[in-house]
Amino acid sequence: MNQQQPNNPLHGLTLEKILVRLVEHYQWEGLYAEIRVNCFNNDPSVKSSLKFLRKTQWARDKVEALYIRTFS
C-alpha cells in the first residue's frame, strides 16, 4: 500500500531526519529559542529529543511546522 502524497511537504521524511536538519540549521540553542521545550535546552541530544517528541504530539507538531516554515 504505497500511496503518493504530493501535497505533504513531510512525505518521505522521518522525524529523525527532520530533527537533524533543524539542529544543523539552528543549532540546539536556536532550536530552543524557536520551540521552548527542555529537551532542546537541558543536555540536548538527538536520541533524547526523539524519545520526547515521539511521546508528545504537540511538541512534534511544532517541530514539523518549524521545518516546513524553514525549508519550504
Secondary structure, DSSP 4 states (H G I P E B T S, - for coil): -----TT-TTTT--HHHHHHHHHHHHHHHHHHHHS--GGGTSS--HHHHHHHHHH-HHHHHHHHHHHHHHH-
